[in-house]
Amino acid sequence: GGAEWRPAIEAARAEAQRLRLENWRLAGELRRELSQEACAGQLHRQRIAAAAAQQPQQEADASAGAPSAAAPPPSQALGAAAADVEASQRALAEAEGRNGKLRAEVNYLRSALRERSDLKALEREVVRMRELLAQPEEAWHTGGPLLSDEQGEELQEEGGEDTPGVLLAEVSFEMLATIGEAELAEEKKALQREVRRLQAELRSPSQQL
């Protein structure tokens, strides 16, 4: 009786899986941006250290009155070092800008997405509803899962010979059918509301992106 709800339940499970994969993808991008930022910072520090190491030699050559043959003039070396530092600073600023933008996006998505425990709870709820929908029609009419032959015999033994069993209560078949149909309708309505609620909760974060 619940075949019509299976596509909606499968769609809810697929949406939860998509959100989890999106979290993993963004975490990988964040790690790559942080690695690029670290490389740019290391290059910047190396260039500054190289320029600082060349400066004493250049000052010594200038005080001796003759620039070193292997080294360029001090003004040219300082200009090249300044250009390298400026380029490194620009690269670092660009990396920090991209990193900041990505961090803001990740933080926004983290605030919008559900925790892993919430997703697990939703998946368990979907599984529970699928199990209910998979029950035969007789289980809906009786208001619960069907009893096996062994379970029915156990109930009869517990009640004794003079005690009527649960299924032998003095209620007409027509009344049982009417009550079962009413319970079936109410149960289906409750499941329909629950499926809509789960779908709305799973769609709300993706609509905010």
N, CA and C atoms as a LAMMPS dump frame, in Angstrom:
ITEM: TIMESTEP
0
ITEM: NUMBER OF ATOMS
627
ITEM: BOX BOUNDS ff ff ff
-5.0000000000000000e+02 5.0000000000000000e+02
-5.0000000000000000e+02 5.0000000000000000e+02
-5.0000000000000000e+02 5.0000000000000000e+02
ITEM: ATOMS id mol type element x y z
1 1 1 N 0.781 -1.195 0
2 1 2 C 0 0 0
3 1 3 C 0.826 1.265 0
4 2 1 N 2.182 1.157 0.074
5 2 2 C 2.984 2.371 0.148
6 2 3 C 3.922 2.557 -1.014
7 3 1 N 3.614 1.923 -2.164
8 3 2 C 4.531 2.03 -3.305
9 3 3 C 4.631 3.457 -3.807
10 4 1 N 3.544 4.25 -3.64
11 4 2 C 3.571 5.616 -4.176
12 4 3 C 4.528 6.516 -3.422
13 5 1 N 4.903 6.126 -2.191
14 5 2 C 5.796 6.982 -1.393
15 5 3 C 7.257 6.593 -1.536
16 6 1 N 7.551 5.477 -2.154
17 6 2 C 8.952 5.057 -2.268
18 6 3 C 9.807 6.042 -3.054
19 7 1 N 9.331 6.625 -4.185
20 7 2 C 10.178 7.618 -4.876
21 7 3 C 10.516 8.818 -4.014
22 8 1 N 9.549 9.29 -3.211
23 8 2 C 9.831 10.44 -2.345
24 8 3 C 10.866 10.095 -1.283
25 9 1 N 10.781 8.883 -0.74
26 9 2 C 11.751 8.477 0.277
27 9 3 C 13.135 8.332 -0.338
28 10 1 N 13.217 7.743 -1.534
29 10 2 C 14.516 7.605 -2.201
30 10 3 C 15.101 8.969 -2.547
31 11 1 N 14.242 9.921 -2.916
32 11 2 C 14.731 11.275 -3.212
33 11 3 C 15.306 11.924 -1.966
34 12 1 N 14.67 11.702 -0.82
35 12 2 C 15.195 12.26 0.429
36 12 3 C 16.551 11.663 0.771
37 13 1 N 16.716 10.361 0.57
38 13 2 C 18.011 9.728 0.826
39 13 3 C 19.077 10.26 -0.131
40 14 1 N 18.724 10.447 -1.398
41 14 2 C 19.69 10.961 -2.374
42 14 3 C 20.119 12.381 -2.029
43 15 1 N 19.179 13.2 -1.549
44 15 2 C 19.528 14.578 -1.172
45 15 3 C 20.475 14.6 0.016
46 16 1 N 20.25 13.723 0.991
47 16 2 C 21.16 13.649 2.137
48 16 3 C 22.555 13.229 1.696
49 17 1 N 22.647 12.268 0.77
50 17 2 C 23.956 11.837 0.263
51 17 3 C 24.64 12.964 -0.503
52 18 1 N 23.865 13.738 -1.294
53 18 2 C 24.459 14.84 -2.055
54 18 3 C 25.037 15.903 -1.124
55 19 1 N 24.331 16.214 -0.053
56 19 2 C 24.831 17.209 0.893
57 19 3 C 26.108 16.727 1.57
58 20 1 N 26.176 15.439 1.888
59 20 2 C 27.39 14.915 2.516
60 20 3 C 28.584 14.995 1.552
61 21 1 N 28.37 14.654 0.283
62 21 2 C 29.45 14.747 -0.706
63 21 3 C 29.872 16.191 -0.936
64 22 1 N 28.934 17.131 -0.882
65 22 2 C 29.28 18.547 -1.042
66 22 3 C 30.16 19.016 0.103
67 23 1 N 29.873 18.552 1.314
68 23 2 C 30.734 18.888 2.454
69 23 3 C 32.155 18.387 2.238
70 24 1 N 32.291 17.153 1.778
71 24 2 C 33.632 16.59 1.551
72 24 3 C 34.373 17.367 0.461
73 25 1 N 33.682 17.751 -0.611
74 25 2 C 34.331 18.489 -1.697
75 25 3 C 34.838 19.847 -1.213
76 26 1 N 34.021 20.55 -0.453
77 26 2 C 34.438 21.867 0.038
78 26 3 C 35.597 21.75 1.02
79 27 1 N 35.592 20.707 1.822
80 27 2 C 36.721 20.516 2.74
81 27 3 C 38.018 20.281 1.968
82 28 1 N 37.956 19.536 0.853
83 28 2 C 39.148 19.327 0.034
84 28 3 C 39.637 20.61 -0.61
85 29 1 N 38.72 21.449 -1.093
86 29 2 C 39.121 22.731 -1.674
87 29 3 C 39.766 23.626 -0.625
88 30 1 N 39.237 23.607 0.576
89 30 2 C 39.821 24.418 1.642
90 30 3 C 41.236 23.963 1.958
91 31 1 N 41.469 22.648 1.983
92 31 2 C 42.822 22.158 2.242
93 31 3 C 43.791 22.589 1.141
94 32 1 N 43.345 22.559 -0.119
95 32 2 C 44.221 22.992 -1.213
96 32 3 C 44.549 24.478 -1.12
97 33 1 N 43.567 25.302 -0.776
98 33 2 C 43.818 26.737 -0.653
99 33 3 C 44.79 27.023 0.487
100 34 1 N 44.639 26.322 1.588
101 34 2 C 45.558 26.522 2.708
102 34 3 C 46.974 26.111 2.327
103 35 1 N 47.116 25.047 1.527
104 35 2 C 48.445 24.626 1.086
105 35 3 C 49.071 25.672 0.171
106 36 1 N 48.294 26.245 -0.744
107 36 2 C 48.818 27.288 -1.625
108 36 3 C 49.23 28.522 -0.831
109 37 1 N 48.445 28.866 0.162
110 37 2 C 48.791 30.022 0.994
111 37 3 C 50.099 29.776 1.741
112 38 1 N 50.288 28.565 2.247
113 38 2 C 51.529 28.248 2.961
114 38 3 C 52.727 28.322 2.02
115 39 1 N 52.579 27.839 0.772
116 39 2 C 53.687 27.9 -0.192
117 39 3 C 54.033 29.343 -0.543
118 40 1 N 53.019 30.181 -0.731
119 40 2 C 53.28 31.585 -1.053
120 40 3 C 53.986 32.285 0.103
121 41 1 N 53.558 31.993 1.325
122 41 2 C 54.223 32.59 2.48
123 41 3 C 55.67 32.146 2.612
124 42 1 N 55.941 30.859 2.346
125 42 2 C 57.318 30.361 2.424
126 42 3 C 58.195 31.012 1.358
127 43 1 N 57.682 31.159 0.132
128 43 2 C 58.445 31.816 -0.933
129 43 3 C 58.738 33.269 -0.583
130 44 1 N 57.764 33.925 -0.008
131 44 2 C 57.953 35.322 0.393
132 44 3 C 59.059 35.438 1.438
133 45 1 N 59.05 34.56 2.421
134 45 2 C 60.08 34.609 3.471
135 45 3 C 61.465 34.286 2.901
136 46 1 N 61.54 33.337 1.969
137 46 2 C 62.831 32.996 1.367
138 46 3 C 63.413 34.166 0.573
139 47 1 N 62.585 34.873 -0.149
140 47 2 C 63.074 36.011 -0.924
141 47 3 C 63.538 37.149 -0.016
142 48 1 N 62.809 37.381 1.046
143 48 2 C 63.235 38.422 1.983
144 48 3 C 64.567 38.042 2.625
145 49 1 N 64.729 36.764 2.992
146 49 2 C 65.983 36.322 3.598
147 49 3 C 67.139 36.442 2.612
148 50 1 N 66.902 36.114 1.335
149 50 2 C 67.966 36.233 0.331
150 50 3 C 68.372 37.69 0.129
151 51 1 N 67.389 38.587 0.098
152 51 2 C 67.71 40.006 -0.054
153 51 3 C 68.476 40.528 1.148
154 52 1 N 68.09 40.072 2.345
155 52 2 C 68.798 40.507 3.552
156 52 3 C 70.22 39.956 3.588
157 53 1 N 70.437 38.746 3.05
158 53 2 C 71.78 38.17 3.038
159 53 3 C 72.688 38.888 2.042
160 54 1 N 72.127 39.403 0.963
161 54 2 C 72.938 40.106 -0.027
162 54 3 C 73.295 41.527 0.402
163 55 1 N 72.509 42.105 1.268
164 55 2 C 72.725 43.508 1.621
165 55 3 C 74.072 43.765 2.304
166 56 1 N 74.555 42.963 3.295
167 56 2 C 75.868 43.238 3.902
168 56 3 C 77.005 43.194 2.889
169 57 1 N 76.967 42.225 1.953
170 57 2 C 78.015 42.142 0.944
171 57 3 C 77.994 43.364 0.038
172 58 1 N 76.802 43.802 -0.314
173 58 2 C 76.698 44.976 -1.17
174 58 3 C 77.194 46.233 -0.451
175 59 1 N 76.906 46.347 0.843
176 59 2 C 77.386 47.495 1.603
177 59 3 C 78.906 47.464 1.735
178 60 1 N 79.48 46.255 1.91
179 60 2 C 80.938 46.143 2.012
180 60 3 C 81.6 46.526 0.697
181 61 1 N 81.029 46.088 -0.417
182 61 2 C 81.586 46.455 -1.716
183 61 3 C 81.5 47.96 -1.952
184 62 1 N 80.394 48.539 -1.529
185 62 2 C 80.24 49.98 -1.719
186 62 3 C 81.239 50.758 -0.878
187 63 1 N 81.506 50.316 0.368
188 63 2 C 82.474 51.013 1.221
189 63 3 C 83.901 50.858 0.701
190 64 1 N 84.195 49.748 0.006
191 64 2 C 85.523 49.534 -0.563
192 64 3 C 85.725 50.338 -1.841
193 65 1 N 84.689 50.876 -2.379
194 65 2 C 84.808 51.721 -3.558
195 65 3 C 84.622 50.993 -4.856
196 66 1 N 84.451 49.681 -4.828
197 66 2 C 84.282 48.924 -6.069
198 66 3 C 83.206 47.875 -5.859
199 67 1 N 82.196 47.889 -6.669
200 67 2 C 81.157 46.861 -6.524
201 67 3 C 81.683 45.488 -6.915
202 68 1 N 81.115 44.471 -6.338
203 68 2 C 81.534 43.099 -6.633
204 68 3 C 81.215 42.762 -8.08
205 69 1 N 82.139 42.014 -8.697
206 69 2 C 81.927 41.66 -10.103
207 69 3 C 80.802 40.655 -10.261
208 70 1 N 80.62 39.838 -9.23
209 70 2 C 79.586 38.804 -9.344
210 70 3 C 78.212 39.337 -9
211 71 1 N 78.144 40.447 -8.289
212 71 2 C 76.861 40.963 -7.831
213 71 3 C 76.513 42.216 -8.612
214 72 1 N 75.226 42.477 -8.853
215 72 2 C 74.823 43.701 -9.535
216 72 3 C 74.996 44.897 -8.612
217 73 1 N 74.901 46.107 -9.134
218 73 2 C 74.986 47.298 -8.28
219 73 3 C 73.935 47.252 -7.19
220 74 1 N 74.214 47.89 -6.039
221 74 2 C 73.264 47.828 -4.922
222 74 3 C 71.882 48.319 -5.29
223 75 1 N 71.8 49.403 -6.018
224 75 2 C 70.48 49.941 -6.36
225 75 3 C 69.69 48.964 -7.231
226 76 1 N 70.401 48.314 -8.167
227 76 2 C 69.728 47.348 -9.035
228 76 3 C 69.282 46.124 -8.246
229 77 1 N 70.146 45.638 -7.334
230 77 2 C 69.787 44.469 -6.522
231 77 3 C 68.617 44.779 -5.607
232 78 1 N 68.647 45.971 -5
233 78 2 C 67.545 46.34 -4.117
234 78 3 C 66.251 46.502 -4.905
235 79 1 N 66.354 47.052 -6.116
236 79 2 C 65.15 47.194 -6.935
237 79 3 C 64.562 45.847 -7.313
238 80 1 N 65.443 44.892 -7.675
239 80 2 C 64.953 43.552 -8.015
240 80 3 C 64.339 42.867 -6.802
241 81 1 N 65.001 43.034 -5.638
242 81 2 C 64.455 42.43 -4.418
243 81 3 C 63.109 43.043 -4.068
244 82 1 N 63.006 44.378 -4.23
245 82 2 C 61.733 45.034 -3.936
246 82 3 C 60.634 44.558 -4.879
247 83 1 N 60.99 44.362 -6.161
248 83 2 C 59.994 43.863 -7.117
249 83 3 C 59.553 42.447 -6.759
250 84 1 N 60.529 41.614 -6.343
251 84 2 C 60.176 40.252 -5.939
252 84 3 C 59.274 40.263 -4.717
253 85 1 N 59.612 41.127 -3.753
254 85 2 C 58.794 41.213 -2.54
255 85 3 C 57.388 41.684 -2.884
256 86 1 N 57.289 42.668 -3.777
257 86 2 C 55.968 43.178 -4.16
258 86 3 C 55.147 42.103 -4.866
259 87 1 N 55.811 41.35 -5.764
260 87 2 C 55.094 40.27 -6.452
261 87 3 C 54.651 39.189 -5.472
262 88 1 N 55.528 38.882 -4.507
263 88 2 C 55.16 37.877 -3.502
264 88 3 C 54.001 38.363 -2.649
265 89 1 N 54.015 39.653 -2.307
266 89 2 C 52.926 40.197 -1.505
267 89 3 C 51.603 40.163 -2.269
268 90 1 N 51.674 40.463 -3.572
269 90 2 C 50.443 40.397 -4.365
270 90 3 C 49.911 38.961 -4.439
271 91 1 N 50.839 38.019 -4.674
272 91 2 C 50.411 36.614 -4.734
273 91 3 C 49.839 36.155 -3.401
274 92 1 N 50.478 36.611 -2.31
275 92 2 C 49.985 36.237 -0.991
276 92 3 C 48.619 36.853 -0.724
277 93 1 N 48.443 38.121 -1.131
278 93 2 C 47.15 38.775 -0.926
279 93 3 C 46.049 38.087 -1.731
280 94 1 N 46.377 37.69 -2.971
281 94 2 C 45.383 36.983 -3.78
282 94 3 C 45.022 35.636 -3.161
283 95 1 N 46.051 34.923 -2.675
284 95 2 C 45.781 33.626 -2.035
285 95 3 C 44.949 33.808 -0.774
286 96 1 N 45.257 34.853 0.01
287 96 2 C 44.477 35.104 1.221
288 96 3 C 43.037 35.478 0.873
289 97 1 N 42.874 36.257 -0.225
290 97 2 C 41.516 36.61 -0.637
291 97 3 C 40.706 35.389 -1.035
292 98 1 N 41.319 34.511 -1.849
293 98 2 C 40.613 33.285 -2.237
294 98 3 C 40.333 32.411 -1.026
295 99 1 N 41.325 32.327 -0.142
296 99 2 C 41.154 31.498 1.043
297 99 3 C 40.046 32.044 1.937
298 100 1 N 40.027 33.384 2.113
299 100 2 C 38.98 33.976 2.94
300 100 3 C 37.597 33.768 2.357
301 101 1 N 37.5 33.91 1.027
302 101 2 C 36.205 33.691 0.384
303 101 3 C 35.748 32.247 0.545
304 102 1 N 36.682 31.313 0.361
305 102 2 C 36.331 29.902 0.498
306 102 3 C 35.968 29.563 1.94
307 103 1 N 36.702 30.134 2.891
308 103 2 C 36.362 29.887 4.294
309 103 3 C 34.967 30.406 4.625
310 104 1 N 34.646 31.608 4.106
311 104 2 C 33.31 32.153 4.362
312 104 3 C 32.235 31.248 3.77
313 105 1 N 32.5 30.725 2.568
314 105 2 C 31.53 29.824 1.942
315 105 3 C 31.385 28.534 2.735
316 106 1 N 32.514 27.987 3.193
317 106 2 C 32.465 26.751 3.981
318 106 3 C 31.72 26.981 5.294
319 107 1 N 32.001 28.106 5.955
320 107 2 C 31.313 28.4 7.216
321 107 3 C 29.817 28.562 7
322 108 1 N 29.451 29.214 5.887
323 108 2 C 28.026 29.381 5.602
324 108 3 C 27.352 28.031 5.371
325 109 1 N 28.028 27.18 4.59
326 109 2 C 27.454 25.862 4.327
327 109 3 C 27.385 25.024 5.597
328 110 1 N 28.411 25.133 6.443
329 110 2 C 28.378 24.382 7.697
330 110 3 C 27.227 24.828 8.583
331 111 1 N 26.946 26.138 8.579
332 111 2 C 25.833 26.627 9.395
333 111 3 C 24.487 26.215 8.816
334 112 1 N 24.43 26.04 7.478
335 112 2 C 23.16 25.682 6.845
336 112 3 C 22.916 24.181 6.841
337 113 1 N 23.99 23.405 6.722
338 113 2 C 23.823 21.956 6.643
339 113 3 C 23.64 21.346 8.019
340 114 1 N 23.071 20.165 8.016
341 114 2 C 22.83 19.467 9.273
342 114 3 C 24.077 18.728 9.728
343 115 1 N 24.128 18.466 11.018
344 115 2 C 25.215 17.666 11.563
345 115 3 C 25.074 16.218 11.081
346 116 1 N 26.194 15.489 11.158
347 116 2 C 26.18 14.085 10.731
348 116 3 C 25.167 13.269 11.543
349 117 1 N 25.045 13.575 12.829
350 117 2 C 24.085 12.836 13.652
351 117 3 C 22.656 13.087 13.194
352 118 1 N 22.363 14.347 12.758
353 118 2 C 21.021 14.636 12.262
354 118 3 C 20.742 13.87 10.973
355 119 1 N 21.743 13.8 10.087
356 119 2 C 21.559 13.045 8.851
357 119 3 C 21.328 11.564 9.142
358 120 1 N 22.072 11.025 10.117
359 120 2 C 21.863 9.623 10.486
360 120 3 C 20.451 9.413 11.018
361 121 1 N 19.965 10.37 11.823
362 121 2 C 18.608 10.251 12.355
363 121 3 C 17.577 10.292 11.23
364 122 1 N 17.786 11.172 10.242
365 122 2 C 16.869 11.228 9.11
366 122 3 C 16.902 9.923 8.314
367 123 1 N 18.098 9.367 8.13
368 123 2 C 18.193 8.11 7.392
369 123 3 C 17.486 6.983 8.142
370 124 1 N 17.647 6.964 9.465
371 124 2 C 16.938 5.936 10.242
372 124 3 C 15.425 6.112 10.125
373 125 1 N 14.961 7.367 10.108
374 125 2 C 13.53 7.618 9.98
375 125 3 C 13.023 7.167 8.612
376 126 1 N 13.821 7.41 7.57
377 126 2 C 13.434 6.964 6.234
378 126 3 C 13.362 5.441 6.178
379 127 1 N 14.349 4.774 6.786
380 127 2 C 14.342 3.305 6.813
381 127 3 C 13.109 2.793 7.545
382 128 1 N 12.765 3.451 8.653
383 128 2 C 11.588 3.011 9.417
384 128 3 C 10.314 3.144 8.587
385 129 1 N 10.184 4.249 7.864
386 129 2 C 8.996 4.435 7.039
387 129 3 C 8.954 3.434 5.892
388 130 1 N 10.135 3.13 5.314
389 130 2 C 10.156 2.136 4.241
390 130 3 C 9.719 0.771 4.762
391 131 1 N 10.136 0.435 5.977
392 131 2 C 9.711 -0.841 6.555
393 131 3 C 8.203 -0.865 6.778
394 132 1 N 7.648 0.269 7.234
395 132 2 C 6.201 0.318 7.429
396 132 3 C 5.462 0.188 6.102
397 133 1 N 5.966 0.889 5.079
398 133 2 C 5.302 0.828 3.785
399 133 3 C 5.435 -0.547 3.133
400 134 1 N 6.483 -1.29 3.495
401 134 2 C 6.701 -2.61 2.904
402 134 3 C 5.823 -3.69 3.528
403 135 1 N 5.135 -3.372 4.628
404 135 2 C 4.293 -4.379 5.269
405 135 3 C 3.093 -4.702 4.382
406 136 1 N 2.59 -5.933 4.445
407 136 2 C 1.408 -6.29 3.646
408 136 3 C 0.169 -5.552 4.123
409 137 1 N -0.852 -5.559 3.266
410 137 2 C -2.083 -4.844 3.587
411 137 3 C -2.722 -5.358 4.873
412 138 1 N -2.579 -6.683 5.151
413 138 2 C -3.2 -7.227 6.357
414 138 3 C -2.638 -6.585 7.612
415 139 1 N -1.35 -6.247 7.573
416 139 2 C -0.749 -5.613 8.749
417 139 3 C -1.339 -4.239 8.984
418 140 1 N -1.671 -3.511 7.903
419 140 2 C -2.283 -2.189 8.076
420 140 3 C -3.686 -2.322 8.679
421 141 1 N -4.432 -3.319 8.206
422 141 2 C -5.805 -3.469 8.698
423 141 3 C -5.848 -3.893 10.152
424 142 1 N -4.883 -4.676 10.59
425 142 2 C -4.873 -5.128 11.981
426 142 3 C -4.218 -4.138 12.911
427 143 1 N -3.651 -3.061 12.381
428 143 2 C -3.037 -2.042 13.227
429 143 3 C -1.658 -2.395 13.706
430 144 1 N -1.008 -3.424 13.171
431 144 2 C 0.328 -3.81 13.605
432 144 3 C 0.866 -4.886 12.706
433 145 1 N 2.098 -5.362 12.928
434 145 2 C 2.682 -6.411 12.088
435 145 3 C 1.953 -7.728 12.249
436 146 1 N 1.939 -8.506 11.191
437 146 2 C 1.275 -9.807 11.241
438 146 3 C 2.017 -10.759 12.162
439 147 1 N 1.264 -11.638 12.824
440 147 2 C 1.86 -12.644 13.698
441 147 3 C 2.106 -13.914 12.895
442 148 1 N 3.268 -14.529 13.127
443 148 2 C 3.53 -15.822 12.508
444 148 3 C 2.7 -16.893 13.197
445 149 1 N 2.706 -18.105 12.598
446 149 2 C 1.942 -19.205 13.202
447 149 3 C 2.454 -19.523 14.592
448 150 1 N 3.776 -19.522 14.776
449 150 2 C 4.336 -19.828 16.091
450 150 3 C 3.94 -18.776 17.117
451 151 1 N 3.973 -17.475 16.713
452 151 2 C 3.581 -16.431 17.651
453 151 3 C 2.109 -16.549 18.017
454 152 1 N 1.262 -16.931 17.038
455 152 2 C -0.157 -17.104 17.345
456 152 3 C -0.386 -18.244 18.316
457 153 1 N 0.359 -19.353 18.146
458 153 2 C 0.23 -20.468 19.084
459 153 3 C 0.676 -20.071 20.479
460 154 1 N 1.763 -19.268 20.584
461 154 2 C 2.227 -18.833 21.899
462 154 3 C 1.177 -17.989 22.597
463 155 1 N 0.523 -17.088 21.865
464 155 2 C -0.521 -16.272 22.477
465 155 3 C -1.679 -17.137 22.956
466 156 1 N -2.016 -18.158 22.168
467 156 2 C -3.122 -19.023 22.573
468 156 3 C -2.752 -19.825 23.813
469 157 1 N -1.498 -20.31 23.913
470 157 2 C -1.075 -21.052 25.09
471 157 3 C -1.068 -20.17 26.323
472 158 1 N -0.615 -18.897 26.184
473 158 2 C -0.6 -18.003 27.337
474 158 3 C -2.009 -17.72 27.833
475 159 1 N -2.978 -17.624 26.932
476 159 2 C -4.339 -17.318 27.352
477 159 3 C -5.047 -18.514 27.958
478 160 1 N -4.617 -19.726 27.657
479 160 2 C -5.289 -20.898 28.192
480 160 3 C -6.441 -21.325 27.302
481 161 1 N -7.024 -22.469 27.613
482 161 2 C -8.096 -23.004 26.789
483 161 3 C -9.371 -22.192 26.935
484 162 1 N -9.653 -21.703 28.17
485 162 2 C -10.916 -21.005 28.403
486 162 3 C -10.834 -19.522 28.087
487 163 1 N -9.622 -19.011 27.845
488 163 2 C -9.466 -17.576 27.601
489 163 3 C -9.392 -17.342 26.106
490 164 1 N -10.249 -16.503 25.549
491 164 2 C -10.176 -16.257 24.097
492 164 3 C -8.909 -15.513 23.746
493 165 1 N -8.31 -15.844 22.602
494 165 2 C -7.087 -15.184 22.161
495 165 3 C -7.367 -13.785 21.649
496 166 1 N -6.272 -13.124 21.3
497 166 2 C -6.411 -11.746 20.831
498 166 3 C -7.214 -11.689 19.545
499 167 1 N -6.969 -12.647 18.658
500 167 2 C -7.662 -12.632 17.377
501 167 3 C -9.074 -13.207 17.466
502 168 1 N -9.471 -13.722 18.659
503 168 2 C -10.799 -14.32 18.821
504 168 3 C -11.723 -13.425 19.615
505 169 1 N -11.413 -12.141 19.706
506 169 2 C -12.285 -11.221 20.439
507 169 3 C -13.633 -11.142 19.737
508 170 1 N -14.69 -10.862 20.538
509 170 2 C -16.046 -10.869 19.992
510 170 3 C -16.317 -9.559 19.257
511 171 1 N -15.693 -9.425 18.116
512 171 2 C -15.91 -8.264 17.255
513 171 3 C -16.193 -8.798 15.862
514 172 1 N -17.201 -8.264 15.225
515 172 2 C -17.569 -8.766 13.907
516 172 3 C -16.49 -8.441 12.888
517 173 1 N -16.459 -9.231 11.837
518 173 2 C -15.462 -9.01 10.784
519 173 3 C -15.679 -7.653 10.114
520 174 1 N -16.945 -7.264 9.935
521 174 2 C -17.218 -5.975 9.303
522 174 3 C -16.672 -4.832 10.145
523 175 1 N -16.835 -4.92 11.483
524 175 2 C -16.331 -3.857 12.35
525 175 3 C -14.81 -3.815 12.3
526 176 1 N -14.175 -4.991 12.308
527 176 2 C -12.715 -5.021 12.214
528 176 3 C -12.246 -4.388 10.912
529 177 1 N -12.948 -4.678 9.827
530 177 2 C -12.557 -4.106 8.541
531 177 3 C -12.703 -2.597 8.553
532 178 1 N -13.813 -2.108 9.146
533 178 2 C -14.02 -0.656 9.196
534 178 3 C -12.957 0.026 10.035
535 179 1 N -12.68 -0.537 11.206
536 179 2 C -11.649 0.047 12.075
537 179 3 C -10.288 -0.017 11.398
538 180 1 N -10.007 -1.156 10.763
539 180 2 C -8.716 -1.287 10.083
540 180 3 C -8.552 -0.286 8.954
541 181 1 N -9.629 -0.067 8.186
542 181 2 C -9.531 0.909 7.102
543 181 3 C -9.298 2.311 7.644
544 182 1 N -9.968 2.647 8.748
545 182 2 C -9.763 3.973 9.339
546 182 3 C -8.333 4.129 9.844
547 183 1 N -7.833 3.082 10.513
548 183 2 C -6.452 3.155 10.997
549 183 3 C -5.465 3.223 9.833
550 184 1 N -5.765 2.484 8.766
551 184 2 C -4.9 2.53 7.585
552 184 3 C -4.852 3.931 6.993
553 185 1 N -6.01 4.572 6.899
554 185 2 C -6.049 5.926 6.341
555 185 3 C -5.279 6.9 7.218
556 186 1 N -5.474 6.803 8.539
557 186 2 C -4.759 7.704 9.444
558 186 3 C -3.254 7.467 9.378
559 187 1 N -2.854 6.197 9.313
560 187 2 C -1.422 5.888 9.259
561 187 3 C -0.8 6.411 7.967
562 188 1 N -1.515 6.271 6.871
563 188 2 C -0.988 6.776 5.603
564 188 3 C -0.887 8.293 5.614
565 189 1 N -1.868 8.955 6.227
566 189 2 C -1.796 10.415 6.329
567 189 3 C -0.595 10.842 7.168
568 190 1 N -0.367 10.131 8.271
569 190 2 C 0.78 10.464 9.12
570 190 3 C 2.087 10.253 8.373
571 191 1 N 2.187 9.158 7.63
572 191 2 C 3.401 8.917 6.842
573 191 3 C 3.577 9.975 5.763
574 192 1 N 2.488 10.404 5.159
575 192 2 C 2.578 11.445 4.133
576 192 3 C 3.098 12.746 4.729
577 193 1 N 2.583 13.116 5.904
578 193 2 C 3.083 14.333 6.557
579 193 3 C 4.551 14.185 6.927
580 194 1 N 4.941 13.012 7.385
581 194 2 C 6.332 12.804 7.797
582 194 3 C 7.276 12.882 6.601
583 195 1 N 6.868 12.307 5.465
584 195 2 C 7.702 12.378 4.263
585 195 3 C 7.859 13.816 3.807
586 196 1 N 6.773 14.587 3.83
587 196 2 C 6.873 15.998 3.44
588 196 3 C 7.784 16.767 4.376
589 197 1 N 7.716 16.46 5.676
590 197 2 C 8.573 17.161 6.634
591 197 3 C 10.045 16.84 6.383
592 198 1 N 10.341 15.557 6.157
593 198 2 C 11.733 15.179 5.896
594 198 3 C 12.244 15.803 4.604
595 199 1 N 11.419 15.824 3.573
596 199 2 C 11.856 16.43 2.319
597 199 3 C 12.116 17.924 2.484
598 200 1 N 11.256 18.604 3.255
599 200 2 C 11.464 20.039 3.47
600 200 3 C 12.74 20.298 4.248
601 201 1 N 13.021 19.471 5.251
602 201 2 C 14.234 19.666 6.04
603 201 3 C 15.486 19.4 5.216
604 202 1 N 15.424 18.415 4.311
605 202 2 C 16.595 18.103 3.495
606 202 3 C 16.787 19.09 2.353
607 203 1 N 15.684 19.696 1.87
608 203 2 C 15.815 20.658 0.779
609 203 3 C 16.186 22.045 1.252
610 204 1 N 15.847 22.415 2.484
611 204 2 C 16.047 23.788 2.941
612 204 3 C 17.485 24.248 2.862
613 205 1 N 18.513 23.439 3.22
614 205 2 C 19.895 23.941 3.098
615 205 3 C 20.304 24.175 1.658
616 206 1 N 19.908 23.261 0.707
617 206 2 C 20.328 23.424 -0.68
618 206 3 C 19.658 24.625 -1.32
619 207 1 N 18.463 25.006 -0.871
620 207 2 C 17.806 26.169 -1.434
621 207 3 C 18.454 27.46 -0.997
622 208 1 N 19.158 27.429 0.157
623 208 2 C 19.812 28.636 0.633
624 208 3 C 21.103 28.912 -0.092
625 209 1 N 21.712 27.877 -0.778
626 209 2 C 23.006 28.053 -1.444
627 209 3 C 22.871 28.968 -2.651
